[in-house]
Amino acid sequence: MPLDASHSGLRAHDVHQGLQVSNLDRGSGLLGTELFTTQEIGMAAALASWIKGQDVIDIESLRQFASNQLDINLFAFDRVVEILAELELVRGLERRSGRVHSFFESVPEQHQAMYGLLGEKWREQEPTEIERSLLESVDRLSHGPAAVDELGIDPSAQEVVLDLGSRAEAIKLTQVGGRTIAYSPFFSIENPLAVEDALKLVDLAEMQHAIKAVREYQGLPLSVAADRQTLNRLVGAGLVAGPALKRADNTSETFAVAPYGLSPELRSVKRPILDKAQAMVAAMRMGEHFGTVTKLREPALVLYKLLNGYVAAVHSDTPRQWAMLHRLGVVEFVPSGSLRGIRLVQDKHGDNKAAVRVALDLLQHGEATDTKEWHAADTEAVLVEGRYLTSIQGIREARQREVLPDEDLSRIIDTLLGRSLP
């Protein structure tokens, strides 16, 4: 079935995120000829998601951040901003010497509206048949695995579509009972029950046991999990989210998260909130299990403090332990004597508060409770060499490329968000 506008914009964003970790030249070959429109709109979605809620934008800092973290190179940046201006997602656009000099964001509060505008632009730019088939297939797989012959791809284009989907980490293939089954690791968390049903069909009982363990303790560290071998396979396959953080000894710790009971919006057009929530869960479990001087005793209490505007987690290890949430624009560091604590960033649309509520539900109930009634229409976070990666990007290692030192990146983010510390 053809996609509606909001899902077209959303899936273009997904493909862009997946391609961020490819070792491919995105401007040549099939990627350049068959996915040009999708990549351009995907970049626009990535930038719009990040600037959403920020009143003042420092352009030069944003250029560096977009290149380093969002994979929008310096040559594409101005074109991406122009697309946002055409859609009125930014306003007051000024240029100097032919380059974007300043603008103000006007991204709508509703994620669905943002993706809808981007999706309409995607359609207007006449995407190729390959692009349409790819996004429709990825969207179909957001509801769970399906046989390849049920995806409705034109046989003459099937090989190319599946190849591009694989490169974007959006489509995986496996053999079950003599049939080729496709699934999307990026969307397994959107409909975990469908994935669970698929696992039942292939009679992988130990995987069911592992998923149950994660539901009972969201953010389960793999290094201490009884089912760690099975969970490693599930995370590697993208069937369970695997936010990861660097420990104090510079090793990586993965935290298994399988959010159930979420509203359809949180699993799709409001997924940036879910991304932040899962990052919070990983950070809380890191502090609880792997604190350096002292361990975090009550993760939920930290979230309650953040939700109510208080400074929390005052500790000598705060800048390292909460660096990822700082990079995501979720928390700011606040001086407290000779130490620092964290405080929730109050974005104008309230996405950060919404993410805290989801994280609380996951920690306390293992699934959404209060958020099940949401009707509102961005670990899954992996920190690799100073980069924040969403779930699709965490499935395999990021491509090796020069990144900004942590202290430079933190300074840029503080500039972008209008924050400063003495």
N, C-alpha and C positions, 0 to 999 in steps of 0.2 A: 504494500500500500504506500502511496506517496506520503512523504512527511509533511506535517504542518510546518508553518514558518518557525515557531519556537524550537521545535525539535531539530530542524535543519541547522539553525544557528548553534544549538547545543552540541550536536554531533560534529560539526566543523571544529568547534573548540576542542572536543575530545581527540579528534584526529591530529590536530596541531600539537596537543600535549604529548600524544604518543610519539610523534615524529621528533620531538625534542631530544629523545634519547637514541635516535637512530644514528648510524655511522654513515649516513648517505648525504650526498649533495642534494639539497632540497630544491635547487633551481634547475636541475637538469634531468634528462631521462623521463621516465613515466611520472615521477613526482612533479617535475616542472611542467610537463605538458598536460597531464591528466588531472592533477590536483592543484592547479594554480589558484583557482577561485576558492577552493576549500581551505587552502593554507592561508590565503589573505584574510578571509573572514575569521578563520580560527585565531590568527594573530590579533585581529581587532577585538574578538571576544576576550582573549587573555588580557589585553590592556584595559578594556572596559571593566572587567571584573576587578582588576587591581586598583584602579583609580576611584572606583565607586565609593562615594561617601567622603571624599577628600575635597575640601573647598578650594584650597590653593595648591597648585602644582608647580614644583620646581622642575623646569623642562630638562635642563642639562643632567640633573640627578636622575630624572626619569629615563632619559636616553640610556644612561649607563645601566640602570637597573633592568630596563626592558631587554637590553642586549644580553646581560649577564644571567638574568633569572627567567625571563619569559621567552627567550630565543627569538626576539624581534630585532634583527640586525640593524645597524645604524642606517643602512641604505633603505630599509623598508619602513623605518619608524615614521617618517613624515607622511607616507602614503597611508599607513594604518590610522594615523591621527586624522587625516583628511576623510577617511571613511567614517570615522566616528562623528566628525563634524557634519558630514552629509546626512547622517542619521539623527543629528541633534543630540547625540550622546555626550558631546562636549560643546561648549558655547564660547563666544568671545575669542575665537581663534585668531591669533595675530602671527604674522610672518615677518622676519627680518632677513634680508639678503637671500630670500628664497627658501629659508628654513623656518620650521615651526618655532616660534619664540615663546608663546604663552597661550593658555586657554584655561577655562574652568570646566569642571566635569558637570554633566547633567544627566548622569545615568539614572534611569528610573529605579525606584525602590523595588519594584517587582522584577525578579530575575526573569520571569517568563516574558515580560515586556521587552527587556533588553535583548534576550535571545530571539524574540519575534522580529524585532527590527533588523537584527543581523541576518536572520534567516531570509527575510524578504530581500535584503541586499544580495545574498547568495543566489537566490532565484533570478534576480534582475540581471546578474552578471552571466547568466546562461551557462551553468556548470555542465561539464561533459556527462555523457551517459555513464561513464565509469564512476564519476563522482556521485551521481545520483544513486547508482546501485550500491556503492560502498556505504554511503550514509544510511540508506534504507536497510542494508544488511546489518550494520552495526546497531541501528535502532531496534531491529527485530530481535537481535541477540540480547538486548537489554532486558528482555523478558525471560531469558534462560536459554540454554543450549538448544540447537535445532539441527536436523539433518541438512546437509548442504543443498540437497535437492529440494528442500522446502523453502529456501530463501528467495526463490523467484528470480534469480539472476539469469540473464540471457546466457545460454550455454557458450556463445562465442566470446563473452566477456568474463566468464566465471574465473578463469585462471588469473587474469589480470587483477580483478577485484579482490580475490582472496590473497594474492601476492601483496598488493598494496595494504590490505587490512592487516596482514602479518607484519609488514614493515612498521606500521603505525601502532603495533602492539594492541590492536583493537579486535582482531579476530584470530582465534587459535583453532586448530583442527586436531581431532583425535579419532581413533577408530574404535567403534563400539559395536560388537555383534556383526561385523562385516560391513557396517555403514560408516561413512565419514560424517562425523558430528562436529559442528562448529559451535564455538562459544566465545564470548568476549570477556577476557579477564577484567577489563575496566568496569564492566557492569555487573559483575557477580554480586557486589554489595547492593545493587539496586533491587534485586529480587532474590535474596538468599534462599527463600523457600523453593524457588524453581531450581536453583543449583542443587539444593538438598535432594529434591526429587530426582534430578539427573544422577546424583551419586547413588541413590537407591537402585536405580535401574541398572547400574553397572556393578551392584553388589559390593561396594567398598565400605564394609561395616566399620572398619577402624577410622575411616574418615568421618563417618557420622558421629562416632564417639568423640573425636577431636573437636568437631564443630559444637557439640553439646558442651564440652568443657569451656570453650571460648564464650559461649552464650552465658555461662554461669559466672565467668570472670573476664569481662571485657578488658582488653589490653594485656592479655596473658603473655608474659615474657617467654620467648621460645626457649631460652637457655635453661629455664627451670621447669618447663612444661613436661609432664609425663608423656604426652603425645607429641613431643617435639619433632620426631622424624616425620610423622604424618603431617603435622602442621607446616613444616618446612615445605613439604610437597604441595600442600594446599596454597600456601602463600606464593610459592614459585609458579603455580599454575594460575594464580590470580583468583582462586575461588574463595579465599579469605583475605581481607585487607591486611597488609603488613607494614604499618608505620614503623620506622626505624630511627633511632637516635644514636649519636656517638656517646659512649660512656667516658668516664674520666680517664680511663687508660687508653682512650682513642680506638677501642674496638667498637663494633656496631652491635646494637641490641635491637632485635625485631619484636614487635608487640602485635599479637594476633587480635584482630577486631572483626566481629561479625554482627553488625547492627541490624536488628530485626524490629518490625513494627513501626517503621518510619512512614511518614506521609509520602505519597507519590512525589510531591514537590521537592522534598528533601533528598529523595533518591534520584532526582533528575534536574529540573531547572534551578533548584536551590541547593545543589550539591556543594557549592563553595562553602556553605555553612557546615555541611557534614564533614568536609575536608578539615575545617578548623576544629570541629568537635573531636574528630579522631586524633588530630595532632595534640589536643589537650589531654586526651586519655593516655596517649603514649608518654607525654611529659609527666603526668601524675604518676604513672606506674614506674617510670624511670626513677623519680624521686623516692618512691615507696620502696623499691627493691635495690636500687643501686646508688643511693645517696653516698656522698664521700665522707664528710665529717659526721653528719647525722642523717637518718632516713626520714622521709616524709611519713608521718603517722596517720594523718587524716586527709587524704586527697580531696574528698568531697568538701571539707571545710574550706580549703583553699579556693575552690570554685565558688562556694557561697560568698566568700569575702569579695572575690572579683565581681560577682554578679551584683553586689550591693555597693560597689564603688570604693571598697577599702583597699589599702595596700596589703599585700600578702607575700608570704615566702621570703621574708627578710633573712638573708643568709650570705655567707661569704662566697658561696658557690652559685649564687643566683644568676650572674651574667652568663655563665656557661650552661647551666641546666635549663634555662628558659630562653636560650638564644633563638631556638626555632620559632617559638611563638612570637618573639619580638620581630623576627624577620617576616612573619606572616602579617604583621600589623595588628596582632591580637592584644599584646601587652606592651607597656612601656616600662622602662626601668626607672625607679624613683629612689633618690638618695634617702637613707635612713641612718643617720649618724655616719659611721665609717663604712657601713654596708649598703646594699641596695635591695629593694624589694620590687615587686611587680604590681602594676595596676592595669585594669582593663582599659583598652583604648575605646573611647565612646564614639564610634562611627555614627553618622547621622541617620542611617537606616536601621541601626540596631542589630546588624548581623552578628557582631561579636557576642552580644548578650544572648542571642538565639543559639549560637554555638555552645556557649556555656551551659545552657539548659539541656541541650542534647547530650553533652558530655556528662552532665550530672545523671541524666536518665540511664546512660550506658553504664556508668560506674555503680549506680545504686540498684538498678533493676535489670541490667543486662539487655534491655530493649527499651524502645520508646514507650512512655506511659502518658505523661502530660502532652507530649508533642504529637500523639496520635490524633488529637483533635485539631491540629493546625490545618488551616485551609488557605494559607497564603500561597500565592502563585510565584557556582569559584572556584594519613599518613601516610595512615595513608601518607604520611609525610616521611620522606627519607632525606636525611642530611648527608649529602655526598660531596666532599671537598667544598664545603661552604654553600652548596646549592640546595634549595628546597625543591623536592620532587613530589608530585602528586602520585596517587596509587598506580596509575598507568605507567608512570615513569620509573617507579620503584621495582617493577617486575624484573628488569635487568639493569645492569650498571649504566650510569650515564656515560655518554661518550666523553672521551678525554679532551678537554679544551681548557684554555686558560680562564681562570675565574678570579674575581677580586678577592684579596685577603679579607678575612672575616671582619677586621676592624674597619676597613674601607667600606665594606658592604653595610655594616651597621650604621656608619656615619651617613651614607647615602639614604638609607631607609629613614633614619631620624629626620633628615632634611626633608624628605618627601612628605612625611607625616607631620612636619612642623614641630618636632620635638627637640629638646636640647637638655643636656645635663651639664652641671658645672664641672 
